[in-house]
């Protein structure tokens, strides 16, 4: 009997995901279609994540494969998972979120008419402090369009041939901004995008002060590294130069600190100052010597 080709490959990069991955896998087991596969790309976990993934998949009846993604970073892990896919549609998720029951079907259907799609991101299930710290997500009502269209990598779908054509996620950053980089490559290709509000990613926010500071710092440094990479590769592209204010700004923040009244406000300030610390570190590391007169 000829095996049924999956309608989509769900790619999940994972690193030490024992505490969170099972919930994402359970949400995939509740999909209203069955003919899809899950590829979990393990990025060097040391907490038993591969064992957990196999056990959960066997118990839930998921078509799941584990692949090794030894190069550090979420971009390389996503690419390793995509390389192992057997479907014509790639759906990228993260290990610590959950998806709605119609997610795979609606994202796959949308990719019949578009080349890349983004799902709606819902944060309503998070504690109030976490939601106050992060504020509204870009992808709650539509796709990001600054300065080109892109989707968060945890809520993204791309046709496999298009993904391969642009070379996948840029692998210059280790934590964050790889989705912005892919968006830029798709922008250069003239990719047709669509927003799929019926497909929902229940996004997990960080609520702790330390977590938010570290996340903000990592995101800022990753964005700056991506900007430098794109600027050196495509030096005359205005879309690349439009990214510069996002990765070099250090102004502001006093009002944010003065307005701190609650744990949520404190976490919000930590995220902000984490971003500023990451930016400052990148600027310090990339100082250019003055030209001699």
PyMOL commands that set and color helices and strands:
alter all, ss='L'
color gray80, all
select helices_A, chain A and resi 21-29+49-60+74-83+103-110+128-134+138-140+153-155+160-166+178-189+209-233+238-241+244-248+254-258+263-285
alter helices_A, ss='H'
color red, helices_A
select strands_A, chain A and resi 9-14+37-42+64-68+89-93+98-99+116-122+144-145+149-150+156-159+193-202
alter strands_A, ss='S'
color yellow, strands_A
deselect
rebuild
show_as cartoon
